[in-house]
Amino acid sequence: MKLLYICCIFLVSVLLNGCGGYQAIPQKVGNNYYLVGDDNCRRGREIRNGIVECYDADGNYKGTRSAMTQQDMYMWNARRQQEIAEQQMLNQQMHYYNMQQQMQNLNNRLYLGY
């Protein structure tokens, strides 16, 4: 039952973090920071102050994005820190589960006299 719970947490974590594809991260283009790097904006080119044109991996134009504000940067960083904390918690839960399994296997061997 715990394994099912841990697997569900892992799947939710993967889905929330965007399984597959690329994840946008703040990148400095010109004098501003933009969310660039995801599938719809693999690379950006600043066309004027505060606006960047986005292109996919094949060089196709995908639209424009505005520069990030200080609040945008703060929120992006807070979400990233939360994702890191969630991943660390998941890793600890997996480690705890593995230790429980090892102890159970050892107890079974001792009980059965292997």
LORO-961462 format. One record per residue: residue number from 1; residue in three letters; x, y, z of N, C-alpha, C in turn. Coordinates in nm, 4 decimals. Example, Ala and Ser with C-alpha at 12.3 -4.5 7.8 and 13.67 -1.06 7.14 Angstrom:
<sites>
<site nr="1" rest="ALA" n_c1="1.3190" n_c2="-0.5690" n_c3="0.7800" ca_c1="1.2300" ca_c2="-0.4500" ca_c3="0.7800" c_c1="1.3200" c_c2="-0.3300" c_c3="0.7800"/>
<site nr="2" rest="SER" n_c1="1.2850" n_c2="-0.2250" n_c3="0.7080" ca_c1="1.3670" ca_c2="-0.1060" ca_c3="0.7140" c_c1="1.2900" c_c2="0.0030" c_c3="0.7870"/>
</sites>
This chain:
<sites>
<site nr="1" rest="MET" n_c1="0.0822" n_c2="-0.1189" n_c3="0.0000" ca_c1="0.0000" ca_c2="0.0000" ca_c3="0.0000" c_c1="0.0870" c_c2="0.1258" c_c3="0.0000"/>
<site nr="2" rest="LYS" n_c1="0.1931" n_c2="0.1228" n_c3="0.0822" ca_c1="0.2823" ca_c2="0.2394" ca_c3="0.0848" c_c1="0.3509" c_c2="0.2593" c_c3="-0.0489"/>
<site nr="3" rest="LEU" n_c1="0.3862" n_c2="0.1512" n_c3="-0.1149" ca_c1="0.4509" ca_c2="0.1623" ca_c3="-0.2455" c_c1="0.3567" c_c2="0.2306" c_c3="-0.3436"/>
<site nr="4" rest="LEU" n_c1="0.2299" n_c2="0.1957" n_c3="-0.3400" ca_c1="0.1320" ca_c2="0.2598" ca_c3="-0.4272" c_c1="0.1231" c_c2="0.4090" c_c3="-0.3973"/>
<site nr="5" rest="TYR" n_c1="0.1221" n_c2="0.4438" n_c3="-0.2693" ca_c1="0.1175" ca_c2="0.5844" ca_c3="-0.2272" c_c1="0.2398" c_c2="0.6601" c_c3="-0.2785"/>
<site nr="6" rest="ILE" n_c1="0.3563" n_c2="0.6022" n_c3="-0.2627" ca_c1="0.4808" ca_c2="0.6672" ca_c3="-0.3062" c_c1="0.4835" c_c2="0.6806" c_c3="-0.4583"/>
<site nr="7" rest="CYS" n_c1="0.4378" n_c2="0.5785" n_c3="-0.5283" ca_c1="0.4328" ca_c2="0.5863" ca_c3="-0.6752" c_c1="0.3379" c_c2="0.6961" c_c3="-0.7213"/>
<site nr="8" rest="CYS" n_c1="0.2249" n_c2="0.7100" n_c3="-0.6525" ca_c1="0.1296" ca_c2="0.8167" ca_c3="-0.6876" c_c1="0.1921" c_c2="0.9536" c_c3="-0.6661"/>
<site nr="9" rest="ILE" n_c1="0.2622" n_c2="0.9708" n_c3="-0.5551" ca_c1="0.3291" ca_c2="1.0989" ca_c3="-0.5284" c_c1="0.4314" c_c2="1.1267" c_c3="-0.6377"/>
<site nr="10" rest="PHE" n_c1="0.5068" n_c2="1.0254" n_c3="-0.6762" ca_c1="0.6076" ca_c2="1.0425" ca_c3="-0.7807" c_c1="0.5430" c_c2="1.0843" c_c3="-0.9123"/>
<site nr="11" rest="LEU" n_c1="0.4355" n_c2="1.0180" n_c3="-0.9506" ca_c1="0.3685" ca_c2="1.0502" ca_c3="-1.0759" c_c1="0.3122" c_c2="1.1926" c_c3="-1.0751"/>
<site nr="12" rest="VAL" n_c1="0.2523" n_c2="1.2323" n_c3="-0.9641" ca_c1="0.1999" ca_c2="1.3685" ca_c3="-0.9533" c_c1="0.3147" c_c2="1.4684" c_c3="-0.9638"/>
<site nr="13" rest="SER" n_c1="0.4262" n_c2="1.4380" n_c3="-0.8988" ca_c1="0.5420" ca_c2="1.5269" ca_c3="-0.9041" c_c1="0.5932" c_c2="1.5411" c_c3="-1.0468"/>
<site nr="14" rest="VAL" n_c1="0.6011" n_c2="1.4311" n_c3="-1.1183" ca_c1="0.6482" ca_c2="1.4341" ca_c3="-1.2566" c_c1="0.5526" c_c2="1.5147" c_c3="-1.3441"/>
<site nr="15" rest="LEU" n_c1="0.4233" n_c2="1.4918" n_c3="-1.3264" ca_c1="0.3245" ca_c2="1.5639" ca_c3="-1.4066" c_c1="0.3253" c_c2="1.7127" c_c3="-1.3772"/>
<site nr="16" rest="LEU" n_c1="0.3393" n_c2="1.7506" n_c3="-1.2502" ca_c1="0.3422" ca_c2="1.8916" ca_c3="-1.2150" c_c1="0.4689" c_c2="1.9599" c_c3="-1.2634"/>
<site nr="17" rest="ASN" n_c1="0.5765" n_c2="1.8871" n_c3="-1.2694" ca_c1="0.7027" ca_c2="1.9450" ca_c3="-1.3128" c_c1="0.7178" c_c2="1.9436" c_c3="-1.4639"/>
<site nr="18" rest="GLY" n_c1="0.6222" n_c2="1.8870" n_c3="-1.5331" ca_c1="0.6262" ca_c2="1.8887" ca_c3="-1.6792" c_c1="0.7116" c_c2="1.7767" c_c3="-1.7350"/>
<site nr="19" rest="CYS" n_c1="0.6588" n_c2="1.6569" n_c3="-1.7303" ca_c1="0.7340" ca_c2="1.5439" ca_c3="-1.7836" c_c1="0.7507" c_c2="1.5617" c_c3="-1.9341"/>
<site nr="20" rest="GLY" n_c1="0.8637" n_c2="1.5278" n_c3="-1.9820" ca_c1="0.8923" ca_c2="1.5418" ca_c3="-2.1240" c_c1="0.9096" c_c2="1.6869" c_c3="-2.1621"/>
<site nr="21" rest="GLY" n_c1="0.9732" n_c2="1.7098" n_c3="-2.2718" ca_c1="0.9929" ca_c2="1.8471" ca_c3="-2.3176" c_c1="1.0915" c_c2="1.9227" c_c3="-2.2303"/>
<site nr="22" rest="TYR" n_c1="1.0932" n_c2="2.0506" n_c3="-2.2515" ca_c1="1.1856" ca_c2="2.1360" ca_c3="-2.1798" c_c1="1.1079" c_c2="2.2293" c_c3="-2.0881"/>
<site nr="23" rest="GLN" n_c1="1.1753" n_c2="2.2782" n_c3="-1.9847" ca_c1="1.1134" ca_c2="2.3686" ca_c3="-1.8904" c_c1="1.1771" c_c2="2.5060" c_c3="-1.9038"/>
<site nr="24" rest="ALA" n_c1="1.0925" n_c2="2.6076" n_c3="-1.9106" ca_c1="1.1430" ca_c2="2.7440" ca_c3="-1.9235" c_c1="1.2100" c_c2="2.7886" c_c3="-1.7937"/>
<site nr="25" rest="ILE" n_c1="1.3206" n_c2="2.8576" n_c3="-1.8086" ca_c1="1.3908" ca_c2="2.9157" ca_c3="-1.6949" c_c1="1.4229" c_c2="3.0612" c_c3="-1.7286"/>
<site nr="26" rest="PRO" n_c1="1.4356" n_c2="3.1453" n_c3="-1.6269" ca_c1="1.4709" ca_c2="3.2846" ca_c3="-1.6557" c_c1="1.6087" c_c2="3.2934" c_c3="-1.7207"/>
<site nr="27" rest="GLN" n_c1="1.6138" n_c2="3.3618" n_c3="-1.8326" ca_c1="1.7404" ca_c2="3.3839" ca_c3="-1.9027" c_c1="1.7493" c_c2="3.5304" c_c3="-1.9398"/>
<site nr="28" rest="LYS" n_c1="1.8696" n_c2="3.5835" n_c3="-1.9251" ca_c1="1.8894" ca_c2="3.7235" ca_c3="-1.9595" c_c1="1.9065" c_c2="3.7368" c_c3="-2.1106"/>
<site nr="29" rest="VAL" n_c1="1.8215" n_c2="3.8184" n_c3="-2.1694" ca_c1="1.8289" ca_c2="3.8505" ca_c3="-2.3119" c_c1="1.8292" c_c2="4.0023" c_c3="-2.3180"/>
<site nr="30" rest="GLY" n_c1="1.9362" n_c2="4.0592" n_c3="-2.3673" ca_c1="1.9484" ca_c2="4.2048" ca_c3="-2.3654" c_c1="1.9631" c_c2="4.2517" c_c3="-2.2214"/>
<site nr="31" rest="ASN" n_c1="1.8780" n_c2="4.3429" n_c3="-2.1792" ca_c1="1.8847" ca_c2="4.3961" ca_c3="-2.0431" c_c1="1.7791" c_c2="4.3386" c_c3="-1.9499"/>
<site nr="32" rest="ASN" n_c1="1.7012" n_c2="4.2414" n_c3="-1.9961" ca_c1="1.5900" ca_c2="4.1882" ca_c3="-1.9171" c_c1="1.5982" c_c2="4.0364" c_c3="-1.9064"/>
<site nr="33" rest="TYR" n_c1="1.5196" n_c2="3.9836" n_c3="-1.8115" ca_c1="1.5060" ca_c2="3.8393" ca_c3="-1.7965" c_c1="1.3711" c_c2="3.7953" c_c3="-1.8534"/>
<site nr="34" rest="TYR" n_c1="1.3745" n_c2="3.6841" n_c3="-1.9272" ca_c1="1.2557" ca_c2="3.6267" ca_c3="-1.9894" c_c1="1.2510" c_c2="3.4784" c_c3="-1.9567"/>
<site nr="35" rest="LEU" n_c1="1.1297" n_c2="3.4219" n_c3="-1.9532" ca_c1="1.1160" ca_c2="3.2768" ca_c3="-1.9411" c_c1="1.1374" c_c2="3.2169" c_c3="-2.0788"/>
<site nr="36" rest="VAL" n_c1="1.2532" n_c2="3.1571" n_c3="-2.0970" ca_c1="1.2935" ca_c2="3.1016" ca_c3="-2.2257" c_c1="1.3490" c_c2="2.9613" c_c3="-2.2017"/>
<site nr="37" rest="GLY" n_c1="1.3287" n_c2="2.8729" n_c3="-2.2987" ca_c1="1.3876" ca_c2="2.7403" ca_c3="-2.2901" c_c1="1.2873" c_c2="2.6269" c_c3="-2.3020"/>
<site nr="38" rest="ASP" n_c1="1.1571" n_c2="2.6580" n_c3="-2.2953" ca_c1="1.0572" ca_c2="2.5520" ca_c3="-2.3101" c_c1="1.0358" c_c2="2.5218" c_c3="-2.4580"/>
<site nr="39" rest="ASP" n_c1="0.9464" n_c2="2.4285" n_c3="-2.4874" ca_c1="0.9251" ca_c2="2.3856" ca_c3="-2.6258" c_c1="0.8795" c_c2="2.4999" c_c3="-2.7171"/>
<site nr="40" rest="ASN" n_c1="0.8008" n_c2="2.5927" n_c3="-2.6647" ca_c1="0.7512" ca_c2="2.7033" ca_c3="-2.7463" c_c1="0.8438" c_c2="2.8239" c_c3="-2.7503"/>
<site nr="41" rest="CYS" n_c1="0.9502" n_c2="2.8169" n_c3="-2.6764" ca_c1="1.0444" ca_c2="2.9292" ca_c3="-2.6760" c_c1="1.1849" c_c2="2.8766" c_c3="-2.6455"/>
<site nr="42" rest="ARG" n_c1="1.2333" n_c2="2.7898" n_c3="-2.7329" ca_c1="1.3662" ca_c2="2.7313" ca_c3="-2.7121" c_c1="1.4735" c_c2="2.8396" c_c3="-2.7141"/>
<site nr="43" rest="ARG" n_c1="1.4513" n_c2="2.9395" n_c3="-2.7964" ca_c1="1.5450" ca_c2="3.0520" ca_c3="-2.7964" c_c1="1.4653" c_c2="3.1788" c_c3="-2.8231"/>
<site nr="44" rest="GLY" n_c1="1.5162" n_c2="3.2870" n_c3="-2.7652" ca_c1="1.4472" ca_c2="3.4142" ca_c3="-2.7805" c_c1="1.5412" c_c2="3.5218" c_c3="-2.8324"/>
<site nr="45" rest="ARG" n_c1="1.4811" n_c2="3.6189" n_c3="-2.8986" ca_c1="1.5574" ca_c2="3.7326" ca_c3="-2.9519" c_c1="1.4794" c_c2="3.8583" c_c3="-2.9143"/>
<site nr="46" rest="GLU" n_c1="1.5459" n_c2="3.9461" n_c3="-2.8400" ca_c1="1.4801" ca_c2="4.0686" ca_c3="-2.7982" c_c1="1.4580" c_c2="4.1588" c_c3="-2.9193"/>
<site nr="47" rest="ILE" n_c1="1.3327" n_c2="4.1991" n_c3="-2.9397" ca_c1="1.3017" ca_c2="4.2842" ca_c3="-3.0548" c_c1="1.2896" c_c2="4.4305" c_c3="-3.0120"/>
<site nr="48" rest="ARG" n_c1="1.2555" n_c2="4.4518" n_c3="-2.8862" ca_c1="1.2585" ca_c2="4.5853" ca_c3="-2.8266" c_c1="1.2622" c_c2="4.5657" c_c3="-2.6756"/>
<site nr="49" rest="ASN" n_c1="1.2911" n_c2="4.6702" n_c3="-2.6039" ca_c1="1.3054" ca_c2="4.6587" ca_c3="-2.4600" c_c1="1.1777" c_c2="4.6034" c_c3="-2.3966"/>
<site nr="50" rest="GLY" n_c1="1.1893" n_c2="4.4879" n_c3="-2.3323" ca_c1="1.0758" ca_c2="4.4271" ca_c3="-2.2645" c_c1="0.9988" c_c2="4.3249" c_c3="-2.3449"/>
<site nr="51" rest="ILE" n_c1="1.0349" n_c2="4.3030" n_c3="-2.4716" ca_c1="0.9642" ca_c2="4.2057" ca_c3="-2.5576" c_c1="1.0679" c_c2="4.1177" c_c3="-2.6273"/>
<site nr="52" rest="VAL" n_c1="1.0433" n_c2="3.9859" n_c3="-2.6223" ca_c1="1.1319" ca_c2="3.8910" ca_c3="-2.6895" c_c1="1.0481" c_c2="3.8065" c_c3="-2.7854"/>
<site nr="53" rest="GLU" n_c1="1.1020" n_c2="3.7790" n_c3="-2.9034" ca_c1="1.0398" ca_c2="3.6864" ca_c3="-2.9976" c_c1="1.0858" c_c2="3.5468" c_c3="-2.9630"/>
<site nr="54" rest="CYS" n_c1="0.9938" n_c2="3.4511" n_c3="-2.9669" ca_c1="1.0253" ca_c2="3.3123" ca_c3="-2.9332" c_c1="1.0268" c_c2="3.2246" c_c3="-3.0583"/>
<site nr="55" rest="TYR" n_c1="1.1206" n_c2="3.1316" n_c3="-3.0578" ca_c1="1.1352" ca_c2="3.0360" ca_c3="-3.1679" c_c1="1.1497" c_c2="2.8964" c_c3="-3.1095"/>
<site nr="56" rest="ASP" n_c1="1.0910" n_c2="2.7972" n_c3="-3.1771" ca_c1="1.1040" ca_c2="2.6590" ca_c3="-3.1318" c_c1="1.2381" c_c2="2.6020" c_c3="-3.1777"/>
<site nr="57" rest="ALA" n_c1="1.2596" n_c2="2.4731" n_c3="-3.1515" ca_c1="1.3873" ca_c2="2.4086" ca_c3="-3.1842" c_c1="1.4156" c_c2="2.4077" c_c3="-3.3335"/>
<site nr="58" rest="ASP" n_c1="1.3099" n_c2="2.4127" n_c3="-3.4163" ca_c1="1.3269" ca_c2="2.4135" ca_c3="-3.5618" c_c1="1.3404" c_c2="2.5543" c_c3="-3.6189"/>
<site nr="59" rest="GLY" n_c1="1.3376" n_c2="2.6541" n_c3="-3.5319" ca_c1="1.3508" ca_c2="2.7917" ca_c3="-3.5775" c_c1="1.2200" c_c2="2.8565" c_c3="-3.6186"/>
<site nr="60" rest="ASN" n_c1="1.1084" n_c2="2.7915" n_c3="-3.5927" ca_c1="0.9772" ca_c2="2.8471" ca_c3="-3.6266" c_c1="0.9357" c_c2="2.9513" c_c3="-3.5232"/>
<site nr="61" rest="TYR" n_c1="0.8833" n_c2="3.0619" n_c3="-3.5702" ca_c1="0.8352" ca_c2="3.1693" ca_c3="-3.4834" c_c1="0.7150" c_c2="3.1215" c_c3="-3.4036"/>
<site nr="62" rest="LYS" n_c1="0.7166" n_c2="3.1454" n_c3="-3.2711" ca_c1="0.6086" ca_c2="3.0980" ca_c3="-3.1841" c_c1="0.5365" c_c2="3.2101" c_c3="-3.1097"/>
<site nr="63" rest="GLY" n_c1="0.5760" n_c2="3.3339" n_c3="-3.1283" ca_c1="0.5088" ca_c2="3.4438" ca_c3="-3.0596" c_c1="0.6072" c_c2="3.5281" c_c3="-2.9796"/>
<site nr="64" rest="THR" n_c1="0.5524" n_c2="3.6141" n_c3="-2.8954" ca_c1="0.6369" ca_c2="3.7014" ca_c3="-2.8140" c_c1="0.6086" c_c2="3.6789" c_c3="-2.6664"/>
<site nr="65" rest="ARG" n_c1="0.7042" n_c2="3.7178" n_c3="-2.5844" ca_c1="0.6900" ca_c2="3.7145" ca_c3="-2.4394" c_c1="0.7425" c_c2="3.8454" c_c3="-2.3822"/>
<site nr="66" rest="SER" n_c1="0.6795" n_c2="3.8846" n_c3="-2.2735" ca_c1="0.7226" ca_c2="4.0060" ca_c3="-2.2032" c_c1="0.8315" c_c2="3.9717" c_c3="-2.1029"/>
<site nr="67" rest="ALA" n_c1="0.9096" n_c2="4.0726" n_c3="-2.0697" ca_c1="1.0146" ca_c2="4.0559" ca_c3="-1.9698" c_c1="0.9523" c_c2="4.0241" c_c3="-1.8336"/>
<site nr="68" rest="MET" n_c1="1.0267" n_c2="3.9530" n_c3="-1.7516" ca_c1="0.9805" ca_c2="3.9196" ca_c3="-1.6172" c_c1="0.9976" c_c2="4.0412" c_c3="-1.5265"/>
<site nr="69" rest="THR" n_c1="0.8992" n_c2="4.0619" n_c3="-1.4403" ca_c1="0.9092" ca_c2="4.1670" ca_c3="-1.3396" c_c1="0.9825" c_c2="4.1109" c_c3="-1.2174"/>
<site nr="70" rest="GLN" n_c1="1.0121" n_c2="4.1958" n_c3="-1.1214" ca_c1="1.0733" ca_c2="4.1481" ca_c3="-0.9963" c_c1="0.9801" c_c2="4.0470" c_c3="-0.9292"/>
<site nr="71" rest="GLN" n_c1="0.8493" n_c2="4.0740" n_c3="-0.9316" ca_c1="0.7516" ca_c2="3.9818" ca_c3="-0.8728" c_c1="0.7523" c_c2="3.8473" c_c3="-0.9462"/>
<site nr="72" rest="ASP" n_c1="0.7612" n_c2="3.8497" n_c3="-1.0784" ca_c1="0.7696" ca_c2="3.7252" ca_c3="-1.1568" c_c1="0.8921" c_c2="3.6439" c_c3="-1.1161"/>
<site nr="73" rest="MET" n_c1="1.0049" n_c2="3.7126" n_c3="-1.1021" ca_c1="1.1291" ca_c2="3.6440" ca_c3="-1.0639" c_c1="1.1154" c_c2="3.5821" c_c3="-0.9249"/>
<site nr="74" rest="TYR" n_c1="1.0569" n_c2="3.6566" n_c3="-0.8326" ca_c1="1.0372" ca_c2="3.6067" ca_c3="-0.6965" c_c1="0.9476" c_c2="3.4831" c_c3="-0.6972"/>
<site nr="75" rest="MET" n_c1="0.8360" n_c2="3.4900" n_c3="-0.7696" ca_c1="0.7426" ca_c2="3.3773" ca_c3="-0.7745" c_c1="0.8047" c_c2="3.2557" c_c3="-0.8428"/>
<site nr="76" rest="TRP" n_c1="0.8807" n_c2="3.2772" n_c3="-0.9493" ca_c1="0.9453" ca_c2="3.1655" ca_c3="-1.0173" c_c1="1.0425" c_c2="3.0964" c_c3="-0.9214"/>
<site nr="77" rest="ASN" n_c1="1.1201" n_c2="3.1769" n_c3="-0.8492" ca_c1="1.2172" ca_c2="3.1206" ca_c3="-0.7559" c_c1="1.1472" c_c2="3.0463" c_c3="-0.6421"/>
<site nr="78" rest="ALA" n_c1="1.0380" n_c2="3.1002" n_c3="-0.5907" ca_c1="0.9636" ca_c2="3.0342" ca_c3="-0.4832" c_c1="0.9079" c_c2="2.9000" c_c3="-0.5309"/>
<site nr="79" rest="ARG" n_c1="0.8524" n_c2="2.8959" n_c3="-0.6527" ca_c1="0.8009" ca_c2="2.7691" ca_c3="-0.7072" c_c1="0.9135" c_c2="2.6679" c_c3="-0.7249"/>
<site nr="80" rest="ARG" n_c1="1.0270" n_c2="2.7157" n_c3="-0.7723" ca_c1="1.1420" ca_c2="2.6256" ca_c3="-0.7923" c_c1="1.1881" c_c2="2.5669" c_c3="-0.6594"/>
<site nr="81" rest="GLN" n_c1="1.1951" n_c2="2.6503" n_c3="-0.5555" ca_c1="1.2352" ca_c2="2.6015" ca_c3="-0.4234" c_c1="1.1350" c_c2="2.4991" c_c3="-0.3702"/>
<site nr="82" rest="GLN" n_c1="1.0062" n_c2="2.5205" n_c3="-0.3975" ca_c1="0.9041" ca_c2="2.4255" ca_c3="-0.3550" c_c1="0.9206" c_c2="2.2928" c_c3="-0.4286"/>
<site nr="83" rest="GLU" n_c1="0.9490" n_c2="2.2977" n_c3="-0.5587" ca_c1="0.9711" ca_c2="2.1747" ca_c3="-0.6354" c_c1="1.0898" c_c2="2.0968" c_c3="-0.5804"/>
<site nr="84" rest="ILE" n_c1="1.1966" n_c2="2.1679" n_c3="-0.5450" ca_c1="1.3155" ca_c2="2.1030" ca_c3="-0.4889" c_c1="1.2811" c_c2="2.0365" c_c3="-0.3562"/>
<site nr="85" rest="ALA" n_c1="1.2075" n_c2="2.1065" n_c3="-0.2709" ca_c1="1.1688" ca_c2="2.0510" ca_c3="-0.1410" c_c1="1.0803" c_c2="1.9279" c_c3="-0.1591"/>
<site nr="86" rest="GLU" n_c1="0.9871" n_c2="1.9330" n_c3="-0.2540" ca_c1="0.9001" ca_c2="1.8181" ca_c3="-0.2796" c_c1="0.9805" c_c2="1.6984" c_c3="-0.3300"/>
<site nr="87" rest="GLN" n_c1="1.0765" n_c2="1.7239" n_c3="-0.4162" ca_c1="1.1602" ca_c2="1.6153" ca_c3="-0.4677" c_c1="1.2449" c_c2="1.5542" c_c3="-0.3559"/>
<site nr="88" rest="GLN" n_c1="1.2976" n_c2="1.6377" n_c3="-0.2675" ca_c1="1.3763" ca_c2="1.5868" ca_c3="-0.1548" c_c1="1.2893" c_c2="1.5016" c_c3="-0.0626"/>
<site nr="89" rest="MET" n_c1="1.1654" n_c2="1.5469" n_c3="-0.0382" ca_c1="1.0745" ca_c2="1.4711" ca_c3="0.0465" c_c1="1.0415" c_c2="1.3365" c_c3="-0.0175"/>
<site nr="90" rest="LEU" n_c1="1.0183" n_c2="1.3360" n_c3="-0.1469" ca_c1="0.9906" ca_c2="1.2121" ca_c3="-0.2183" c_c1="1.1099" c_c2="1.1169" c_c3="-0.2095"/>
<site nr="91" rest="ASN" n_c1="1.2303" n_c2="1.1694" n_c3="-0.2266" ca_c1="1.3501" ca_c2="1.0865" ca_c3="-0.2151" c_c1="1.3628" c_c2="1.0261" c_c3="-0.0757"/>
<site nr="92" rest="GLN" n_c1="1.3314" n_c2="1.1050" n_c3="0.0274" ca_c1="1.3368" ca_c2="1.0535" ca_c3="0.1643" c_c1="1.2336" c_c2="0.9438" c_c3="0.1857"/>
<site nr="93" rest="GLN" n_c1="1.1131" n_c2="0.9625" n_c3="0.1313" ca_c1="1.0090" ca_c2="0.8606" ca_c3="0.1444" c_c1="1.0496" c_c2="0.7313" c_c3="0.0740"/>
<site nr="94" rest="MET" n_c1="1.1087" n_c2="0.7435" n_c3="-0.0430" ca_c1="1.1543" ca_c2="0.6239" ca_c3="-0.1156" c_c1="1.2646" c_c2="0.5530" c_c3="-0.0366"/>
<site nr="95" rest="HIS" n_c1="1.3564" n_c2="0.6294" n_c3="0.0203" ca_c1="1.4641" ca_c2="0.5716" ca_c3="0.1005" c_c1="1.4054" c_c2="0.4988" c_c3="0.2217"/>
<site nr="96" rest="TYR" n_c1="1.3108" n_c2="0.5624" n_c3="0.2908" ca_c1="1.2465" ca_c2="0.5021" ca_c3="0.4074" c_c1="1.1759" c_c2="0.3729" c_c3="0.3681"/>
<site nr="97" rest="TYR" n_c1="1.1044" n_c2="0.3742" n_c3="0.2556" ca_c1="1.0348" ca_c2="0.2545" ca_c3="0.2094" c_c1="1.1350" c_c2="0.1425" c_c3="0.1796"/>
<site nr="98" rest="ASN" n_c1="1.2450" n_c2="0.1755" n_c3="0.1117" ca_c1="1.3467" ca_c2="0.0746" ca_c3="0.0800" c_c1="1.4077" c_c2="0.0157" c_c3="0.2072"/>
<site nr="99" rest="MET" n_c1="1.4305" n_c2="0.1004" n_c3="0.3066" ca_c1="1.4856" ca_c2="0.0508" ca_c3="0.4339" c_c1="1.3858" c_c2="-0.0432" c_c3="0.5013"/>
<site nr="100" rest="GLN" n_c1="1.2568" n_c2="-0.0097" n_c3="0.4972" ca_c1="1.1549" ca_c2="-0.0968" ca_c3="0.5552" c_c1="1.1524" c_c2="-0.2315" c_c3="0.4834"/>
<site nr="101" rest="GLN" n_c1="1.1628" n_c2="-0.2283" n_c3="0.3522" ca_c1="1.1628" ca_c2="-0.3527" ca_c3="0.2749" c_c1="1.2842" c_c2="-0.4380" c_c3="0.3104"/>
<site nr="102" rest="GLN" n_c1="1.3996" n_c2="-0.3765" n_c3="0.3229" ca_c1="1.5206" ca_c2="-0.4506" ca_c3="0.3587" c_c1="1.5069" c_c2="-0.5129" c_c3="0.4974"/>
<site nr="103" rest="MET" n_c1="1.4502" n_c2="-0.4373" n_c3="0.5911" ca_c1="1.4312" ca_c2="-0.4909" ca_c3="0.7266" c_c1="1.3311" c_c2="-0.6071" c_c3="0.7240"/>
<site nr="104" rest="GLN" n_c1="1.2252" n_c2="-0.5944" n_c3="0.6463" ca_c1="1.1263" ca_c2="-0.7016" ca_c3="0.6360" c_c1="1.1896" c_c2="-0.8269" c_c3="0.5757"/>
<site nr="105" rest="ASN" n_c1="1.2711" n_c2="-0.8091" n_c3="0.4710" ca_c1="1.3398" ca_c2="-0.9236" ca_c3="0.4095" c_c1="1.4343" c_c2="-0.9906" c_c3="0.5079"/>
<site nr="106" rest="LEU" n_c1="1.5056" n_c2="-0.9105" n_c3="0.5850" ca_c1="1.5969" ca_c2="-0.9654" ca_c3="0.6850" c_c1="1.5196" c_c2="-1.0412" c_c3="0.7918"/>
<site nr="107" rest="ASN" n_c1="1.4090" n_c2="-0.9851" n_c3="0.8377" ca_c1="1.3263" ca_c2="-1.0534" ca_c3="0.9373" c_c1="1.2716" c_c2="-1.1836" c_c3="0.8830"/>
<site nr="108" rest="ASN" n_c1="1.2295" n_c2="-1.1843" n_c3="0.7565" ca_c1="1.1791" ca_c2="-1.3081" ca_c3="0.6958" c_c1="1.2886" c_c2="-1.4127" c_c3="0.6882"/>
<site nr="109" rest="ARG" n_c1="1.4098" n_c2="-1.3739" n_c3="0.6545" ca_c1="1.5200" ca_c2="-1.4709" ca_c3="0.6474" c_c1="1.5514" c_c2="-1.5281" c_c3="0.7851"/>
<site nr="110" rest="LEU" n_c1="1.5536" n_c2="-1.4401" n_c3="0.8850" ca_c1="1.5831" ca_c2="-1.4867" ca_c3="1.0214" c_c1="1.4730" c_c2="-1.5798" c_c3="1.0720"/>
<site nr="111" rest="TYR" n_c1="1.3487" n_c2="-1.5466" n_c3="1.0428" ca_c1="1.2358" ca_c2="-1.6267" ca_c3="1.0866" c_c1="1.2330" c_c2="-1.7609" c_c3="1.0169"/>
<site nr="112" rest="LEU" n_c1="1.2627" n_c2="-1.7609" n_c3="0.8855" ca_c1="1.2582" ca_c2="-1.8849" ca_c3="0.8095" c_c1="1.3875" c_c2="-1.9641" c_c3="0.8194"/>
<site nr="113" rest="GLY" n_c1="1.4904" n_c2="-1.9039" n_c3="0.8765" ca_c1="1.6167" ca_c2="-1.9741" ca_c3="0.8971" c_c1="1.7022" c_c2="-1.9897" c_c3="0.7739"/>
<site nr="114" rest="TYR" n_c1="1.7056" n_c2="-1.8896" n_c3="0.6852" ca_c1="1.7887" ca_c2="-1.8979" ca_c3="0.5646" c_c1="1.9333" c_c2="-1.8937" c_c3="0.6003"/>
</sites>
